[in-house]
Amino acid sequence: MTVELYQNVVIGSGEGGKILAWNLAKKGQKTIVVERSMIGGSCPNVACLPSKNVIYSAKAVSLVDPQHGLGVVTGSTAVDMAAVARRKRKMVEGLIEMHLANFKASGAELVMGEARFTEPKTFEVKLNAGGTRQLRGEQVFLNLGSRAAIPNVPGLADARPLTHVEALDLERLPEHLVIIGGGYVGLEFAQAMRRFGSRVTVVQRAKQLLDREDADVAAALAELMRDEGIDVLLEAAIIDVAGRSGSSVKIRLRAGIAERTLEASDILVATGRTANTDRIDVDKGGVRLDAHGYIQVNERLQTSAADVWAMGDCAGSPKFTHVGFDDFRVVLDNLNGGTRTTRDRLIPYCLFTDPELAHVGASEAELKAKNVSYRIARLPMAFVLRSRTLSQTRGFVKAMIGADDRILGFTAFGAEASEMMAVVQTAMLGKMPYTAIRDAIFTHPTMAEGLNSLFSSPLQDPVKDSIAK
């Protein structure tokens, strides 16, 4: 079979891969993208955007709640899960059309199929439509993504549990949904499904939800879940599972020394992700993996193989679409002779519960672990007047400030927290002192205005305060 030669072969059409391909193709370089299943990657199809679409439908339910809503009288309300799914699918279809238009406009070729290395920089592609192609690139870019991991628990895989992919396509309402995992995906789905009307139980192996967050943040999220009627089981290890998700399941677990059995209709697994590096025969391409199955890359995202780069989840980058986009910028800059790297990136993230949790920079736990001295500014969200207009006063804002008055980290749990965070992140990127935000004039009434109050509040020294106590 004839080997087709390209200047650039991109495997995977996720955030970094597709945008890199479009940019290289627009320069006149012969570029092809091989995508196994989802045009545009997981974000527009089964992850970030579809999940936020469904979450917003759940928020709409809460806004017309007769007891806790906004005083809008609509008569009796009901949730149509099929309509929720249709709304989500319509958005996804529009995003796919947009991606196809971008491929066409750029000149990058898109082929649907599964690629495997046959030798360095050379692939056999099994086409989804049938047949195969042999491709070789002068340069190769791996954007393989990741998938939901199913823990090795007896009976769990046989129970055919939902992952976030299947959960987003539900056209029925689970009677009792047990979510395994108290991280970001688990909590977003827990709140949404509870608001739609399901009974929801979250089973978390760690001693707190969001086990990498500060204890006060985790406690605030646990309180939110319980206030919404969600059962939260902490330090709970699943022993085994029996039955079939979607019908009837029994989940035997141990919490401390006690055992109990949960009976439910459905299981959703949200315990982490695994890289899609086991499907491409990396050894034949001279590409090395680390102990966790991620592609080994340097700070310029170069792999162990010459002229081969990796981006996004498969390269061990933080699993956010905005990081995948920055990976693209790192690779493109270096292809153009630049020096941009992944070193010391200031990466924000947000949990899209209602209200939101947003964070950027160091946490208190990280600063304490590194023995970095800091002061902390803290403000209840109820002191931000915009939250009063929204009837969403739950939460708090805190900032960790260094000895030089620069902001080391910021966390906001409350309405529109992600927008507050963007303001602080900009100040951190500009290495501005916290006083610059304190003295800025922000529009009233906005959430950003609350930053005036936050940074005007007395700064606490956690070390001195703990000694004083």
N, C-alpha and C positions, 0 to 999 in steps of 0.2 A: 504494500500500500504506500502511495506517495505521501511523504511528509510535507505538510504545508508550513512555510516559513513566515514568521511574523516578527516585527520589531518588538512587540510587547504581547505577552500572553498573561492574562489576568484570570486567576481561578477564584470565582466567587464574585457576586455582584452586590455585596454589602456596601456599607457607607464608604469605606476607604477605597475599595476596588473599583466601584462604578465611577466615582468622581475622578480618580486617577486616570481611568481609561478614557473618560470624556475629554479630559485635559490633554492627554497625549495624542489622542486621535485628532483633536482640533489643530494640533501642530503639524498635521500631515503624516504622523507616524502610523504605520499599519498595525492596528491593535484589535485583539479579539478577547472577549470575555466569555468564559464558560461558567454557566450557572446551572446547578443541579436541579433546583426546584422553584425558588422564590425570586422573581425578578425584583431587584432592588434590595435583596437581603431580608433579614427577619424584621427589622424595624418597621417598615411600612406594611408588612404582611401579617405578622403574628406576635409582635412585641410592642415596642414603645407606643406607636400611634394607635393601633387598634385597642390596646388595653386602656389608653387614656380616653378613647372614644366610649368604651363601655363604662368606664368609671364615671364619665360625665352623665351618662344616662342614669346611673345610680344616684348621682347628686341631684338630678332633677326630681327623683322620687322624694328625696329628703326635703327638698324645698317646698313641697306641697303637703308635707306631713301635717295632719290636723292638730297635733300637739306641739310639734317643734318647728314647724315650717315658718313661712314669712307672712302668714295671714291671708294667703291666696285661697279663696274658697272655690273648689272645683267640683264639689260633689264627690261621689265615690271614685276612688282611683284604683287602677290595677296595672300590673306589670305584664307586658307582652314580650316575653323573651325572644320570640321569633322576630318581632319588630326590632328589638335591640340588636339582634344578630344581623338583620337586613341593613340597618343603618351602618353598622360596622363594615359589612361587606361592600356596601356602596362606596364608602370612603376608600377602602382598599383598592377597589376597581379603578377609581379615579387616580390613585397614586401610581398604579401599574401603568395606566395610559400615559401618565406624565413621564415615567421612567422610559417607556418605549420611545416616546417622542424625543427625549434627551439622547438616547442611543442613536436614533436616526439623524438628529441634527449634528451630532458630534462626528459621525462617521465611524464610530467604534462598532465592530461586529459583535452581536450577541448570539451565542449558540447555547441551546438548552441540552444539557447532558452531564454525565459524571466523568471527571477527568482522573487519571492515574498516571503517575510518573512511569515511564519505561526506561529512561536514562536521564542524566542531567539535562534540565531545561526542555525535556521532550515528554509529551503526553499522548496517551491513547484516550480518546473521548468516546464513551458509549452514549450515543445520541438518544434522547428521550423518544424521538420519532422513529427510531430504528437505525441500525447501521453504526459505523464508527468512523472517526477521523483521527489522523495523526497530526499533532501540532508541535512545532518547535519555536521557541522564542529566543531572540537575542537577550531579552530581559524577561524575567518571570516575577509575578507578584501574587502572593498567596493571601487570599482573604476568605478563609474557609469557614469562619464563624464557629459557633458552638451550639450545643443542644442541651435540653433539660436532662439532668442526671437522675436516674432511678436508683435509690439506695438498695444495697444488697440485703434486703429483709425477706425472710421466708414468706412466700405467698404474695408479696407485693406486686411483682411484675406480672404474675398470673392473674391478679385482680384487675389488670388493665386500667390503671389509674389515669386520671386526667393529668396533663401538664397544662401550662399556660396556653399552648396551641389549641388543644381541644376545648378548654374552658371558654375561649373566646368565640367558639362556634356553637355553644349550647343554645338550643331553642326550647329548652324546658328548664324549669326551676328545680334544682336538687332539693329534696326534702330536708336532708341533713348532710352537709358537706364537711368532711374532715380534711383540713389542710395540714399537710406534713411540711413543717418549715415556717419559722417565724421571721423570715427576712423580708426584703422589699416586695418581691412578687407575692409571697404569701399574704402579707398584710393588705396590699392593694386589693387582691381578690377577696379576702375575708370581708372587708368592709362593703365592697360592691355587692357581693352575693347576699350578705345580710340585709342590705337595704332593699334588694329586690324581693326579699322575703324568705330566703333559706335560713334554716338553723345552721350555724357555723361553729366549728370547733377548730382551734389552732393548736397543734401539737409541736412543741419546740424542745429540742434536746438540751439546749443551753439553759443557763440559769436566768436569762433574760431574753426578751425579744430583741432583734437587731443586735446580735451579740458583739458587734464591733463598735457600737456606739457608746457614748458616755451613759452612765447608769441613770442620770436624771432624764435623758432623752428616752431611754428604753422604758422607764417607768411611766412617762407621759403617754407613750404609745400604748402601753398595756392598759392604762386607765381609759384611753379612748376606745380601745377594743371592747372592754367590759361595759362601758357606758352605752355602746351600740348594741349590746346584747350578745356579744361573741364570747364563747367560752375559751379561755386561754390556759393551756396546761404547760407549765415550765418544767425543765429537768425531767422530761418524759421520754423514755426510750421505747421504741416499738419493738415488740418481741416477734410477732408474726401477724399475718393478715389472712383472712379467709373470705371467700365469696367473690363477687364480681362488681366492680364499680359501675354505677348506673342502675343497679338493681338492689343488691343488699350486700353489705360487707360487715365483718367483725374485725376489729383491730384490738389486739391484745398488747398492752403496754405496761411498763413499769415506771412508777414515779417514786423515787426513794426506795423503800423496801416493799412498798405495796404494789400489787398488780390490780389492773382493772381492764374491762373490755368495753370498747365503744362500739355501738351498733349504728350504722349510718347507711345512707343511700349511695354516696359518692365519695371518692378520695381524689384530692388534688395534691400532686407532689411538687413542692417548691423548695428543694434543698440544695440548689446549686446547679452548675452547668459543667459540661465536659467538652473539650475542644474536638472539632471534627477533623482531627489529624489522622485518625485511624482508617480513613477511607481513600487515601491518595498514594499509598506506597512511598512514603517520604524517603525511605532508605535508598530506593533506586534513583532518587533525585539528589542524593548527597546532602539532604536536609536533616539536621539533628534535632531531636526533641529533648525536653528536660524531663525530670522525674515525674512530672504531673501530666505529661502528654502535650505540652505546649511547645511551639516551635522556638528554638533558641535564637534570639536576635540580640544584636548590640544596640546601643542607644540611637543608632541611625536606622534601625529596623532591618539591617542586613542579616541574612541567615548564614549558616556555615557553608552554603554553596555559593559559588561565584555568580554574580548577576541575578541573585534571587533574593527578594525581599518578602517580608510577611507583615501583615497589618491586622489590627482589630483583635477580637477575642482569641484567635488561634495563636497569636504572638504573645499571649499573656498580658496584653494591655488591659487596663480596667474596663469592665464590660459595660460601657456606655457608648451610645451612638456618637456623642460629641467627642469622645476620645478617638473613635474610629476616624472621624473627620480630621482630627489633628494628626493622626498617624499618616493620613494622606498628605497633609501639608509637610510633614517631616520628610517623607519619601520624595515628593516632588521637589522640595527645596534642595535636597541632596543630589537628585538627578540633574538639577540645574547648576550644580557647583557650589551650593550653599553649605552651611554648617549647622542647620537646625537639628536638634536632637530631642529625645524624650526625657532628658535629664531635668529634674526639678520642675516638672509641670505642675501648675496650680489647677487641680481638677475638681470642679464642683459636682455635686450630685443632689438629687431630689427624690424623695418618696412622695408619690402622688396620692396619698390618702387625703381625706378631707377632715381637718386641715392638713396642709402639706408640711413635710419636714425637709429642710434644705440645709446643706452644709458645704463649707469650703475651707481649705487649710487644715491646720492641726486641731485635734480634739484635746480636751483636758487630759484624758488618759494618756495620749501620746506624749504630751508635754511633760507630764509627771514621770513617765517611763524614761524619758531622755534627760530628766533633771533640768529642764529649761524653766527658768523663773518667768512668771507671768502674773498679770493682774486680770481680773475678770469684770466685765460690765454685764449686768443682767437686768432684764425688764420683763414684767408680765405683759403678755400680748394685750390684755385689757387696757393697758395704759396707752396703746396706740389707738387713736380716736377712730381711724378708719375701721378698725375691727368692730367698733360699736355700731357703726352704720350698717355693717353686714350681719349683725347679731352673731358674730363669730369671735368671741373673746377668749376662747381656749388657747392655751399655749404660752410660750415665752420666747425671748430672744436673748442670746448671750454672745459675747465676743471675748476672745483671749488676746490680751495686749502685751507686747514685749516691753523690755526695759527702755527701748528707744522710741516708744510710743507707736510703733507700727503694729498692725493687726496680724496676729499669728493664725487665728482661726475664728470661724463664725458659724453659729448654728441658729436657725430659726424654726420654731414649730408653731405654725399658725396660718391663718388665711393669707394667701398670696406670698408665702414665705420665700418662694423661689425668686420673686421679683426684688424683694429686699436683699437677698443674697447677692444678686447681680451687681447691685450698687457697691456693696462691700468688696466683692471680688475685684471690681475695677480699681478701687482704692488700693487694694493689696498689690495688684499688678503694677500700679504706679508708685508703689513704696511710699504711699502717703501716710502721715500720722493720723491716728484716729480723730484728732482734733479737727482735721479738715472736714470730716463728715459731721462732726458735732456742730461746727460753725457754718455749715452749708445751709442754703435756703431751699427747702423742698416744698413742693405744692401741698396745700392743705385742702381736703383731707386725703392723704395717700398713705399707703403702708410705709413707703420710704421715709415719710416724715417722722415715723417712729424712731428712726436712727438718730435723729437729734436728741430725743429723750434718752435713748439707750446710752449714747456716749457722753451725755451730760450727767448721768447717774454716778454716784460715788463708786470708784474702782475698788474692788476687794482683792486682798492678797490671800490666796488660799492657804499658803504656808503659815503666815502669821496668824490668820484666823483660826487655823486648826490648833496652833500652839496655845492661843489665848483660851480656847475651849478646854 
